Amino acid sequence: MQLRSQNGVTLDLLPTKQFKTIGIKVDFVTPLKATAITARALMAQVLETSTAAYPTQTALAR
């Protein structure tokens, strides 16, 4: 099921009773600029592996 809430914002729902967990994935899409490639790659890695409350990947997993 696909819902569009605003211009450029689309929500894809995949309802199932097969799993007990919930997964959320957020994609931020912008035009690619050569000066921002490294920063974007690093930011994606940081957001995926740590937060202020869980500074390491192990702490986040626990």
PDBQT receptor file of N, H, CA, C and O in Angstrom, charges set to zero:
ATOM      1  N   MET A   1       0.857  -1.165   0.000  1.00  0.00    +0.000 N 
ATOM      2  CA  MET A   1       0.000   0.000   0.000  1.00  0.00    +0.000 C 
ATOM      3  C   MET A   1       0.904   1.229   0.000  1.00  0.00    +0.000 C 
ATOM      4  O   MET A   1       1.861   1.299   0.771  1.00  0.00    +0.000 OA
ATOM      5  N   GLN A   2       0.604   2.190  -0.856  1.00  0.00    +0.000 N 
ATOM      6  H   GLN A   2      -0.174   2.133  -1.483  1.00  0.00    +0.000 HD
ATOM      7  CA  GLN A   2       1.413   3.392  -0.952  1.00  0.00    +0.000 C 
ATOM      8  C   GLN A   2       0.533   4.619  -0.695  1.00  0.00    +0.000 C 
ATOM      9  O   GLN A   2      -0.513   4.788  -1.323  1.00  0.00    +0.000 OA
ATOM     10  N   LEU A   3       0.971   5.469   0.235  1.00  0.00    +0.000 N 
ATOM     11  H   LEU A   3       1.821   5.332   0.745  1.00  0.00    +0.000 HD
ATOM     12  CA  LEU A   3       0.250   6.692   0.571  1.00  0.00    +0.000 C 
ATOM     13  C   LEU A   3       1.145   7.891   0.307  1.00  0.00    +0.000 C 
ATOM     14  O   LEU A   3       2.338   7.849   0.606  1.00  0.00    +0.000 OA
ATOM     15  N   ARG A   4       0.593   8.944  -0.240  1.00  0.00    +0.000 N 
ATOM     16  H   ARG A   4      -0.376   8.979  -0.483  1.00  0.00    +0.000 HD
ATOM     17  CA  ARG A   4       1.356  10.170  -0.455  1.00  0.00    +0.000 C 
ATOM     18  C   ARG A   4       0.765  11.236   0.456  1.00  0.00    +0.000 C 
ATOM     19  O   ARG A   4      -0.392  11.627   0.297  1.00  0.00    +0.000 OA
ATOM     20  N   SER A   5       1.577  11.713   1.427  1.00  0.00    +0.000 N 
ATOM     21  H   SER A   5       2.516  11.396   1.556  1.00  0.00    +0.000 HD
ATOM     22  CA  SER A   5       1.062  12.676   2.390  1.00  0.00    +0.000 C 
ATOM     23  C   SER A   5       1.329  14.115   1.967  1.00  0.00    +0.000 C 
ATOM     24  O   SER A   5       0.506  14.990   2.236  1.00  0.00    +0.000 OA
ATOM     25  N   GLN A   6       2.449  14.382   1.317  1.00  0.00    +0.000 N 
ATOM     26  H   GLN A   6       3.118  13.671   1.099  1.00  0.00    +0.000 HD
ATOM     27  CA  GLN A   6       2.792  15.716   0.842  1.00  0.00    +0.000 C 
ATOM     28  C   GLN A   6       3.599  15.571  -0.434  1.00  0.00    +0.000 C 
ATOM     29  O   GLN A   6       3.961  14.461  -0.825  1.00  0.00    +0.000 OA
ATOM     30  N   ASN A   7       3.878  16.684  -1.078  1.00  0.00    +0.000 N 
ATOM     31  H   ASN A   7       3.584  17.585  -0.761  1.00  0.00    +0.000 HD
ATOM     32  CA  ASN A   7       4.742  16.633  -2.264  1.00  0.00    +0.000 C 
ATOM     33  C   ASN A   7       6.100  16.072  -1.869  1.00  0.00    +0.000 C 
ATOM     34  O   ASN A   7       6.762  16.603  -0.976  1.00  0.00    +0.000 OA
ATOM     35  N   GLY A   8       6.508  15.018  -2.521  1.00  0.00    +0.000 N 
ATOM     36  H   GLY A   8       5.970  14.587  -3.246  1.00  0.00    +0.000 HD
ATOM     37  CA  GLY A   8       7.814  14.438  -2.255  1.00  0.00    +0.000 C 
ATOM     38  C   GLY A   8       7.866  13.490  -1.078  1.00  0.00    +0.000 C 
ATOM     39  O   GLY A   8       8.930  12.937  -0.798  1.00  0.00    +0.000 OA
ATOM     40  N   VAL A   9       6.759  13.276  -0.372  1.00  0.00    +0.000 N 
ATOM     41  H   VAL A   9       5.895  13.725  -0.600  1.00  0.00    +0.000 HD
ATOM     42  CA  VAL A   9       6.729  12.375   0.780  1.00  0.00    +0.000 C 
ATOM     43  C   VAL A   9       5.800  11.216   0.463  1.00  0.00    +0.000 C 
ATOM     44  O   VAL A   9       4.601  11.407   0.262  1.00  0.00    +0.000 OA
ATOM     45  N   THR A  10       6.358  10.018   0.419  1.00  0.00    +0.000 N 
ATOM     46  H   THR A  10       7.332   9.863   0.582  1.00  0.00    +0.000 HD
ATOM     47  CA  THR A  10       5.583   8.825   0.114  1.00  0.00    +0.000 C 
ATOM     48  C   THR A  10       5.786   7.808   1.228  1.00  0.00    +0.000 C 
ATOM     49  O   THR A  10       6.912   7.594   1.676  1.00  0.00    +0.000 OA
ATOM     50  N   LEU A  11       4.730   7.196   1.667  1.00  0.00    +0.000 N 
ATOM     51  H   LEU A  11       3.815   7.370   1.304  1.00  0.00    +0.000 HD
ATOM     52  CA  LEU A  11       4.777   6.181   2.711  1.00  0.00    +0.000 C 
ATOM     53  C   LEU A  11       4.381   4.845   2.097  1.00  0.00    +0.000 C 
ATOM     54  O   LEU A  11       3.278   4.696   1.572  1.00  0.00    +0.000 OA
ATOM     55  N   ASP A  12       5.285   3.879   2.169  1.00  0.00    +0.000 N 
ATOM     56  H   ASP A  12       6.181   4.000   2.596  1.00  0.00    +0.000 HD
ATOM     57  CA  ASP A  12       5.004   2.532   1.676  1.00  0.00    +0.000 C 
ATOM     58  C   ASP A  12       4.738   1.629   2.872  1.00  0.00    +0.000 C 
ATOM     59  O   ASP A  12       5.588   1.511   3.755  1.00  0.00    +0.000 OA
ATOM     60  N   LEU A  13       3.589   0.999   2.915  1.00  0.00    +0.000 N 
ATOM     61  H   LEU A  13       2.899   1.094   2.198  1.00  0.00    +0.000 HD
ATOM     62  CA  LEU A  13       3.231   0.085   3.994  1.00  0.00    +0.000 C 
ATOM     63  C   LEU A  13       3.192  -1.336   3.465  1.00  0.00    +0.000 C 
ATOM     64  O   LEU A  13       2.615  -1.602   2.411  1.00  0.00    +0.000 OA
ATOM     65  N   LEU A  14       3.811  -2.246   4.203  1.00  0.00    +0.000 N 
ATOM     66  H   LEU A  14       4.280  -2.030   5.059  1.00  0.00    +0.000 HD
ATOM     67  CA  LEU A  14       3.804  -3.656   3.849  1.00  0.00    +0.000 C 
ATOM     68  C   LEU A  14       3.215  -4.432   5.023  1.00  0.00    +0.000 C 
ATOM     69  O   LEU A  14       3.959  -5.027   5.802  1.00  0.00    +0.000 OA
ATOM     70  N   PRO A  15       1.893  -4.435   5.162  1.00  0.00    +0.000 N 
ATOM     71  CA  PRO A  15       1.283  -5.106   6.309  1.00  0.00    +0.000 C 
ATOM     72  C   PRO A  15       1.440  -6.624   6.225  1.00  0.00    +0.000 C 
ATOM     73  O   PRO A  15       1.278  -7.224   5.163  1.00  0.00    +0.000 OA
ATOM     74  N   THR A  16       1.760  -7.228   7.373  1.00  0.00    +0.000 N 
ATOM     75  H   THR A  16       1.892  -6.741   8.235  1.00  0.00    +0.000 HD
ATOM     76  CA  THR A  16       1.886  -8.680   7.450  1.00  0.00    +0.000 C 
ATOM     77  C   THR A  16       1.677  -9.126   8.888  1.00  0.00    +0.000 C 
ATOM     78  O   THR A  16       1.989  -8.386   9.821  1.00  0.00    +0.000 OA
ATOM     79  N   LYS A  17       1.169 -10.292   9.065  1.00  0.00    +0.000 N 
ATOM     80  H   LYS A  17       0.916 -10.893   8.307  1.00  0.00    +0.000 HD
ATOM     81  CA  LYS A  17       1.025 -10.861  10.399  1.00  0.00    +0.000 C 
ATOM     82  C   LYS A  17       2.089 -11.933  10.632  1.00  0.00    +0.000 C 
ATOM     83  O   LYS A  17       2.076 -12.628  11.649  1.00  0.00    +0.000 OA
ATOM     84  N   GLN A  18       3.003 -12.055   9.681  1.00  0.00    +0.000 N 
ATOM     85  H   GLN A  18       3.013 -11.491   8.855  1.00  0.00    +0.000 HD
ATOM     86  CA  GLN A  18       4.032 -13.077   9.731  1.00  0.00    +0.000 C 
ATOM     87  C   GLN A  18       5.106 -12.770  10.780  1.00  0.00    +0.000 C 
ATOM     88  O   GLN A  18       5.680 -13.696  11.353  1.00  0.00    +0.000 OA
ATOM     89  N   PHE A  19       5.386 -11.492  11.040  1.00  0.00    +0.000 N 
ATOM     90  H   PHE A  19       4.920 -10.740  10.574  1.00  0.00    +0.000 HD
ATOM     91  CA  PHE A  19       6.467 -11.112  11.937  1.00  0.00    +0.000 C 
ATOM     92  C   PHE A  19       5.932 -10.336  13.130  1.00  0.00    +0.000 C 
ATOM     93  O   PHE A  19       4.894  -9.680  13.043  1.00  0.00    +0.000 OA
ATOM     94  N   LYS A  20       6.659 -10.418  14.259  1.00  0.00    +0.000 N 
ATOM     95  H   LYS A  20       7.502 -10.952  14.329  1.00  0.00    +0.000 HD
ATOM     96  CA  LYS A  20       6.262  -9.692  15.461  1.00  0.00    +0.000 C 
ATOM     97  C   LYS A  20       7.000  -8.365  15.601  1.00  0.00    +0.000 C 
ATOM     98  O   LYS A  20       6.616  -7.530  16.421  1.00  0.00    +0.000 OA
ATOM     99  N   THR A  21       8.042  -8.160  14.820  1.00  0.00    +0.000 N 
ATOM    100  H   THR A  21       8.354  -8.838  14.155  1.00  0.00    +0.000 HD
ATOM    101  CA  THR A  21       8.815  -6.932  14.921  1.00  0.00    +0.000 C 
ATOM    102  C   THR A  21       8.363  -5.922  13.875  1.00  0.00    +0.000 C 
ATOM    103  O   THR A  21       7.695  -6.264  12.898  1.00  0.00    +0.000 OA
ATOM    104  N   ILE A  22       8.744  -4.676  14.105  1.00  0.00    +0.000 N 
ATOM    105  H   ILE A  22       9.286  -4.399  14.898  1.00  0.00    +0.000 HD
ATOM    106  CA  ILE A  22       8.409  -3.590  13.193  1.00  0.00    +0.000 C 
ATOM    107  C   ILE A  22       9.709  -2.989  12.690  1.00  0.00    +0.000 C 
ATOM    108  O   ILE A  22      10.617  -2.718  13.476  1.00  0.00    +0.000 OA
ATOM    109  N   GLY A  23       9.802  -2.784  11.409  1.00  0.00    +0.000 N 
ATOM    110  H   GLY A  23       9.064  -3.005  10.770  1.00  0.00    +0.000 HD
ATOM    111  CA  GLY A  23      10.973  -2.143  10.828  1.00  0.00    +0.000 C 
ATOM    112  C   GLY A  23      10.594  -0.824  10.202  1.00  0.00    +0.000 C 
ATOM    113  O   GLY A  23       9.553  -0.703   9.556  1.00  0.00    +0.000 OA
ATOM    114  N   ILE A  24      11.448   0.168  10.397  1.00  0.00    +0.000 N 
ATOM    115  H   ILE A  24      12.294   0.070  10.921  1.00  0.00    +0.000 HD
ATOM    116  CA  ILE A  24      11.211   1.487   9.821  1.00  0.00    +0.000 C 
ATOM    117  C   ILE A  24      12.446   1.867   9.020  1.00  0.00    +0.000 C 
ATOM    118  O   ILE A  24      13.566   1.790   9.524  1.00  0.00    +0.000 OA
ATOM    119  N   LYS A  25      12.246   2.271   7.789  1.00  0.00    +0.000 N 
ATOM    120  H   LYS A  25      11.336   2.333   7.379  1.00  0.00    +0.000 HD
ATOM    121  CA  LYS A  25      13.342   2.702   6.937  1.00  0.00    +0.000 C 
ATOM    122  C   LYS A  25      12.997   4.082   6.402  1.00  0.00    +0.000 C 
ATOM    123  O   LYS A  25      11.894   4.308   5.903  1.00  0.00    +0.000 OA
ATOM    124  N   VAL A  26      13.942   4.996   6.508  1.00  0.00    +0.000 N 
ATOM    125  H   VAL A  26      14.838   4.813   6.913  1.00  0.00    +0.000 HD
ATOM    126  CA  VAL A  26      13.742   6.354   6.019  1.00  0.00    +0.000 C 
ATOM    127  C   VAL A  26      14.794   6.634   4.958  1.00  0.00    +0.000 C 
ATOM    128  O   VAL A  26      15.988   6.454   5.197  1.00  0.00    +0.000 OA
ATOM    129  N   ASP A  27      14.357   7.068   3.801  1.00  0.00    +0.000 N 
ATOM    130  H   ASP A  27      13.387   7.215   3.606  1.00  0.00    +0.000 HD
ATOM    131  CA  ASP A  27      15.269   7.448   2.721  1.00  0.00    +0.000 C 
ATOM    132  C   ASP A  27      15.173   8.955   2.512  1.00  0.00    +0.000 C 
ATOM    133  O   ASP A  27      14.093   9.483   2.252  1.00  0.00    +0.000 OA
ATOM    134  N   PHE A  28      16.302   9.642   2.626  1.00  0.00    +0.000 N 
ATOM    135  H   PHE A  28      17.180   9.213   2.838  1.00  0.00    +0.000 HD
ATOM    136  CA  PHE A  28      16.370  11.062   2.330  1.00  0.00    +0.000 C 
ATOM    137  C   PHE A  28      17.001  11.194   0.945  1.00  0.00    +0.000 C 
ATOM    138  O   PHE A  28      18.128  10.748   0.729  1.00  0.00    +0.000 OA
ATOM    139  N   VAL A  29      16.285  11.798   0.021  1.00  0.00    +0.000 N 
ATOM    140  H   VAL A  29      15.370  12.160   0.196  1.00  0.00    +0.000 HD
ATOM    141  CA  VAL A  29      16.764  11.889  -1.348  1.00  0.00    +0.000 C 
ATOM    142  C   VAL A  29      16.941  13.359  -1.719  1.00  0.00    +0.000 C 
ATOM    143  O   VAL A  29      16.015  14.161  -1.605  1.00  0.00    +0.000 OA
ATOM    144  N   THR A  30      18.145  13.690  -2.162  1.00  0.00    +0.000 N 
ATOM    145  H   THR A  30      18.898  13.038  -2.254  1.00  0.00    +0.000 HD
ATOM    146  CA  THR A  30      18.447  15.037  -2.646  1.00  0.00    +0.000 C 
ATOM    147  C   THR A  30      19.355  14.907  -3.865  1.00  0.00    +0.000 C 
ATOM    148  O   THR A  30      19.948  13.851  -4.081  1.00  0.00    +0.000 OA
ATOM    149  N   PRO A  31      19.468  15.946  -4.646  1.00  0.00    +0.000 N 
ATOM    150  CA  PRO A  31      20.406  15.898  -5.772  1.00  0.00    +0.000 C 
ATOM    151  C   PRO A  31      21.835  15.684  -5.262  1.00  0.00    +0.000 C 
ATOM    152  O   PRO A  31      22.227  16.266  -4.251  1.00  0.00    +0.000 OA
ATOM    153  N   LEU A  32      22.603  14.859  -5.953  1.00  0.00    +0.000 N 
ATOM    154  H   LEU A  32      22.285  14.385  -6.774  1.00  0.00    +0.000 HD
ATOM    155  CA  LEU A  32      23.971  14.545  -5.548  1.00  0.00    +0.000 C 
ATOM    156  C   LEU A  32      24.927  15.629  -6.010  1.00  0.00    +0.000 C 
ATOM    157  O   LEU A  32      24.929  16.019  -7.177  1.00  0.00    +0.000 OA
ATOM    158  N   LYS A  33      25.744  16.111  -5.074  1.00  0.00    +0.000 N 
ATOM    159  H   LYS A  33      25.742  15.794  -4.126  1.00  0.00    +0.000 HD
ATOM    160  CA  LYS A  33      26.767  17.111  -5.387  1.00  0.00    +0.000 C 
ATOM    161  C   LYS A  33      28.124  16.523  -5.027  1.00  0.00    +0.000 C 
ATOM    162  O   LYS A  33      28.269  15.874  -3.991  1.00  0.00    +0.000 OA
ATOM    163  N   ALA A  34      29.108  16.745  -5.871  1.00  0.00    +0.000 N 
ATOM    164  H   ALA A  34      28.991  17.272  -6.713  1.00  0.00    +0.000 HD
ATOM    165  CA  ALA A  34      30.441  16.181  -5.647  1.00  0.00    +0.000 C 
ATOM    166  C   ALA A  34      31.044  16.630  -4.320  1.00  0.00    +0.000 C 
ATOM    167  O   ALA A  34      31.811  15.882  -3.712  1.00  0.00    +0.000 OA
ATOM    168  N   THR A  35      30.718  17.818  -3.865  1.00  0.00    +0.000 N 
ATOM    169  H   THR A  35      30.095  18.425  -4.359  1.00  0.00    +0.000 HD
ATOM    170  CA  THR A  35      31.292  18.337  -2.620  1.00  0.00    +0.000 C 
ATOM    171  C   THR A  35      30.659  17.728  -1.383  1.00  0.00    +0.000 C 
ATOM    172  O   THR A  35      31.181  17.900  -0.281  1.00  0.00    +0.000 OA
ATOM    173  N   ALA A  36      29.552  17.021  -1.535  1.00  0.00    +0.000 N 
ATOM    174  H   ALA A  36      29.128  16.881  -2.430  1.00  0.00    +0.000 HD
ATOM    175  CA  ALA A  36      28.840  16.485  -0.367  1.00  0.00    +0.000 C 
ATOM    176  C   ALA A  36      28.859  14.965  -0.280  1.00  0.00    +0.000 C 
ATOM    177  O   ALA A  36      28.249  14.404   0.629  1.00  0.00    +0.000 OA
ATOM    178  N   ILE A  37      29.533  14.288  -1.188  1.00  0.00    +0.000 N 
ATOM    179  H   ILE A  37      30.029  14.744  -1.927  1.00  0.00    +0.000 HD
ATOM    180  CA  ILE A  37      29.492  12.821  -1.222  1.00  0.00    +0.000 C 
ATOM    181  C   ILE A  37      30.045  12.208   0.057  1.00  0.00    +0.000 C 
ATOM    182  O   ILE A  37      29.412  11.324   0.635  1.00  0.00    +0.000 OA
ATOM    183  N   THR A  38      31.210  12.656   0.512  1.00  0.00    +0.000 N 
ATOM    184  H   THR A  38      31.725  13.374   0.043  1.00  0.00    +0.000 HD
ATOM    185  CA  THR A  38      31.826  12.082   1.711  1.00  0.00    +0.000 C 
ATOM    186  C   THR A  38      30.965  12.334   2.936  1.00  0.00    +0.000 C 
ATOM    187  O   THR A  38      30.743  11.421   3.732  1.00  0.00    +0.000 OA
ATOM    188  N   ALA A  39      30.480  13.549   3.098  1.00  0.00    +0.000 N 
ATOM    189  H   ALA A  39      30.660  14.290   2.451  1.00  0.00    +0.000 HD
ATOM    190  CA  ALA A  39      29.650  13.872   4.258  1.00  0.00    +0.000 C 
ATOM    191  C   ALA A  39      28.376  13.039   4.279  1.00  0.00    +0.000 C 
ATOM    192  O   ALA A  39      27.952  12.582   5.341  1.00  0.00    +0.000 OA
ATOM    193  N   ARG A  40      27.766  12.838   3.128  1.00  0.00    +0.000 N 
ATOM    194  H   ARG A  40      28.110  13.209   2.265  1.00  0.00    +0.000 HD
ATOM    195  CA  ARG A  40      26.540  12.035   3.073  1.00  0.00    +0.000 C 
ATOM    196  C   ARG A  40      26.807  10.581   3.430  1.00  0.00    +0.000 C 
ATOM    197  O   ARG A  40      26.014   9.960   4.139  1.00  0.00    +0.000 OA
ATOM    198  N   ALA A  41      27.913  10.036   2.947  1.00  0.00    +0.000 N 
ATOM    199  H   ALA A  41      28.557  10.540   2.372  1.00  0.00    +0.000 HD
ATOM    200  CA  ALA A  41      28.256   8.647   3.246  1.00  0.00    +0.000 C 
ATOM    201  C   ALA A  41      28.538   8.474   4.735  1.00  0.00    +0.000 C 
ATOM    202  O   ALA A  41      28.078   7.507   5.343  1.00  0.00    +0.000 OA
ATOM    203  N   LEU A  42      29.282   9.393   5.323  1.00  0.00    +0.000 N 
ATOM    204  H   LEU A  42      29.656  10.179   4.829  1.00  0.00    +0.000 HD
ATOM    205  CA  LEU A  42      29.587   9.310   6.753  1.00  0.00    +0.000 C 
ATOM    206  C   LEU A  42      28.331   9.478   7.603  1.00  0.00    +0.000 C 
ATOM    207  O   LEU A  42      28.151   8.764   8.590  1.00  0.00    +0.000 OA
ATOM    208  N   MET A  43      27.472  10.406   7.232  1.00  0.00    +0.000 N 
ATOM    209  H   MET A  43      27.619  10.986   6.430  1.00  0.00    +0.000 HD
ATOM    210  CA  MET A  43      26.241  10.634   7.985  1.00  0.00    +0.000 C 
ATOM    211  C   MET A  43      25.353   9.395   7.964  1.00  0.00    +0.000 C 
ATOM    212  O   MET A  43      24.768   9.037   8.987  1.00  0.00    +0.000 OA
ATOM    213  N   ALA A  44      25.248   8.747   6.828  1.00  0.00    +0.000 N 
ATOM    214  H   ALA A  44      25.723   9.038   5.998  1.00  0.00    +0.000 HD
ATOM    215  CA  ALA A  44      24.450   7.530   6.743  1.00  0.00    +0.000 C 
ATOM    216  C   ALA A  44      25.005   6.456   7.663  1.00  0.00    +0.000 C 
ATOM    217  O   ALA A  44      24.233   5.758   8.322  1.00  0.00    +0.000 OA
ATOM    218  N   GLN A  45      26.322   6.305   7.725  1.00  0.00    +0.000 N 
ATOM    219  H   GLN A  45      26.948   6.871   7.190  1.00  0.00    +0.000 HD
ATOM    220  CA  GLN A  45      26.948   5.315   8.593  1.00  0.00    +0.000 C 
ATOM    221  C   GLN A  45      26.708   5.646  10.062  1.00  0.00    +0.000 C 
ATOM    222  O   GLN A  45      26.397   4.755  10.852  1.00  0.00    +0.000 OA
ATOM    223  N   VAL A  46      26.848   6.907  10.435  1.00  0.00    +0.000 N 
ATOM    224  H   VAL A  46      27.101   7.632   9.793  1.00  0.00    +0.000 HD
ATOM    225  CA  VAL A  46      26.631   7.314  11.826  1.00  0.00    +0.000 C 
ATOM    226  C   VAL A  46      25.182   7.080  12.237  1.00  0.00    +0.000 C 
ATOM    227  O   VAL A  46      24.925   6.553  13.320  1.00  0.00    +0.000 OA
ATOM    228  N   LEU A  47      24.239   7.462  11.391  1.00  0.00    +0.000 N 
ATOM    229  H   LEU A  47      24.447   7.890  10.511  1.00  0.00    +0.000 HD
ATOM    230  CA  LEU A  47      22.827   7.275  11.713  1.00  0.00    +0.000 C 
ATOM    231  C   LEU A  47      22.458   5.798  11.834  1.00  0.00    +0.000 C 
ATOM    232  O   LEU A  47      21.565   5.444  12.604  1.00  0.00    +0.000 OA
ATOM    233  N   GLU A  48      23.132   4.944  11.087  1.00  0.00    +0.000 N 
ATOM    234  H   GLU A  48      23.858   5.231  10.462  1.00  0.00    +0.000 HD
ATOM    235  CA  GLU A  48      22.825   3.521  11.090  1.00  0.00    +0.000 C 
ATOM    236  C   GLU A  48      23.435   2.804  12.279  1.00  0.00    +0.000 C 
ATOM    237  O   GLU A  48      22.904   1.780  12.708  1.00  0.00    +0.000 OA
ATOM    238  N   THR A  49      24.537   3.311  12.828  1.00  0.00    +0.000 N 
ATOM    239  H   THR A  49      24.968   4.143  12.480  1.00  0.00    +0.000 HD
ATOM    240  CA  THR A  49      25.268   2.543  13.840  1.00  0.00    +0.000 C 
ATOM    241  C   THR A  49      25.334   3.156  15.220  1.00  0.00    +0.000 C 
ATOM    242  O   THR A  49      25.774   2.474  16.146  1.00  0.00    +0.000 OA
ATOM    243  N   SER A  50      24.926   4.399  15.421  1.00  0.00    +0.000 N 
ATOM    244  H   SER A  50      24.568   4.953  14.669  1.00  0.00    +0.000 HD
ATOM    245  CA  SER A  50      25.046   4.970  16.760  1.00  0.00    +0.000 C 
ATOM    246  C   SER A  50      24.105   6.154  16.951  1.00  0.00    +0.000 C 
ATOM    247  O   SER A  50      23.632   6.767  15.994  1.00  0.00    +0.000 OA
ATOM    248  N   THR A  51      23.853   6.450  18.226  1.00  0.00    +0.000 N 
ATOM    249  H   THR A  51      24.238   5.952  19.003  1.00  0.00    +0.000 HD
ATOM    250  CA  THR A  51      23.069   7.615  18.610  1.00  0.00    +0.000 C 
ATOM    251  C   THR A  51      23.721   8.207  19.857  1.00  0.00    +0.000 C 
ATOM    252  O   THR A  51      24.687   7.640  20.368  1.00  0.00    +0.000 OA
ATOM    253  N   ALA A  52      23.221   9.320  20.352  1.00  0.00    +0.000 N 
ATOM    254  H   ALA A  52      22.437   9.781  19.938  1.00  0.00    +0.000 HD
ATOM    255  CA  ALA A  52      23.778   9.906  21.569  1.00  0.00    +0.000 C 
ATOM    256  C   ALA A  52      23.588   8.967  22.756  1.00  0.00    +0.000 C 
ATOM    257  O   ALA A  52      24.471   8.856  23.607  1.00  0.00    +0.000 OA
ATOM    258  N   ALA A  53      22.451   8.298  22.816  1.00  0.00    +0.000 N 
ATOM    259  H   ALA A  53      21.734   8.388  22.125  1.00  0.00    +0.000 HD
ATOM    260  CA  ALA A  53      22.180   7.387  23.930  1.00  0.00    +0.000 C 
ATOM    261  C   ALA A  53      22.922   6.062  23.788  1.00  0.00    +0.000 C 
ATOM    262  O   ALA A  53      23.226   5.418  24.792  1.00  0.00    +0.000 OA
ATOM    263  N   TYR A  54      23.221   5.644  22.550  1.00  0.00    +0.000 N 
ATOM    264  H   TYR A  54      22.974   6.167  21.734  1.00  0.00    +0.000 HD
ATOM    265  CA  TYR A  54      23.904   4.377  22.276  1.00  0.00    +0.000 C 
ATOM    266  C   TYR A  54      25.090   4.663  21.362  1.00  0.00    +0.000 C 
ATOM    267  O   TYR A  54      24.965   4.543  20.144  1.00  0.00    +0.000 OA
ATOM    268  N   PRO A  55      26.238   5.038  21.923  1.00  0.00    +0.000 N 
ATOM    269  CA  PRO A  55      27.364   5.513  21.123  1.00  0.00    +0.000 C 
ATOM    270  C   PRO A  55      28.098   4.444  20.308  1.00  0.00    +0.000 C 
ATOM    271  O   PRO A  55      28.874   4.783  19.414  1.00  0.00    +0.000 OA
ATOM    272  N   THR A  56      27.866   3.170  20.599  1.00  0.00    +0.000 N 
ATOM    273  H   THR A  56      27.235   2.895  21.325  1.00  0.00    +0.000 HD
ATOM    274  CA  THR A  56      28.526   2.122  19.809  1.00  0.00    +0.000 C 
ATOM    275  C   THR A  56      27.483   1.217  19.197  1.00  0.00    +0.000 C 
ATOM    276  O   THR A  56      26.330   1.195  19.627  1.00  0.00    +0.000 OA
ATOM    277  N   GLN A  57      27.895   0.475  18.193  1.00  0.00    +0.000 N 
ATOM    278  H   GLN A  57      28.832   0.494  17.844  1.00  0.00    +0.000 HD
ATOM    279  CA  GLN A  57      26.973  -0.439  17.529  1.00  0.00    +0.000 C 
ATOM    280  C   GLN A  57      26.519  -1.552  18.497  1.00  0.00    +0.000 C 
ATOM    281  O   GLN A  57      25.376  -2.005  18.428  1.00  0.00    +0.000 OA
ATOM    282  N   THR A  58      27.409  -1.985  19.387  1.00  0.00    +0.000 N 
ATOM    283  H   THR A  58      28.337  -1.617  19.443  1.00  0.00    +0.000 HD
ATOM    284  CA  THR A  58      27.062  -3.008  20.381  1.00  0.00    +0.000 C 
ATOM    285  C   THR A  58      26.006  -2.491  21.344  1.00  0.00    +0.000 C 
ATOM    286  O   THR A  58      25.049  -3.199  21.657  1.00  0.00    +0.000 OA
ATOM    287  N   ALA A  59      26.173  -1.261  21.813  1.00  0.00    +0.000 N 
ATOM    288  H   ALA A  59      26.950  -0.686  21.559  1.00  0.00    +0.000 HD
ATOM    289  CA  ALA A  59      25.185  -0.665  22.729  1.00  0.00    +0.000 C 
ATOM    290  C   ALA A  59      23.843  -0.507  22.052  1.00  0.00    +0.000 C 
ATOM    291  O   ALA A  59      22.804  -0.732  22.672  1.00  0.00    +0.000 OA
ATOM    292  N   LEU A  60      23.851  -0.126  20.796  1.00  0.00    +0.000 N 
ATOM    293  H   LEU A  60      24.696   0.057  20.292  1.00  0.00    +0.000 HD
ATOM    294  CA  LEU A  60      22.597   0.010  20.038  1.00  0.00    +0.000 C 
ATOM    295  C   LEU A  60      21.907  -1.335  19.868  1.00  0.00    +0.000 C 
ATOM    296  O   LEU A  60      20.685  -1.421  19.984  1.00  0.00    +0.000 OA
ATOM    297  N   ALA A  61      22.672  -2.381  19.596  1.00  0.00    +0.000 N 
ATOM    298  H   ALA A  61      23.666  -2.311  19.502  1.00  0.00    +0.000 HD
ATOM    299  CA  ALA A  61      22.106  -3.717  19.415  1.00  0.00    +0.000 C 
ATOM    300  C   ALA A  61      21.493  -4.266  20.712  1.00  0.00    +0.000 C 
ATOM    301  O   ALA A  61      20.479  -4.964  20.685  1.00  0.00    +0.000 OA
ATOM    302  N   ARG A  62      22.122  -3.942  21.839  1.00  0.00    +0.000 N 
ATOM    303  H   ARG A  62      22.945  -3.375  21.861  1.00  0.00    +0.000 HD
ATOM    304  CA  ARG A  62      21.595  -4.414  23.122  1.00  0.00    +0.000 C 
ATOM    305  C   ARG A  62      20.300  -3.736  23.467  1.00  0.00    +0.000 C 
ATOM    306  O   ARG A  62      19.717  -4.015  24.514  1.00  0.00    +0.000 OA
TER     307      ARG A  62
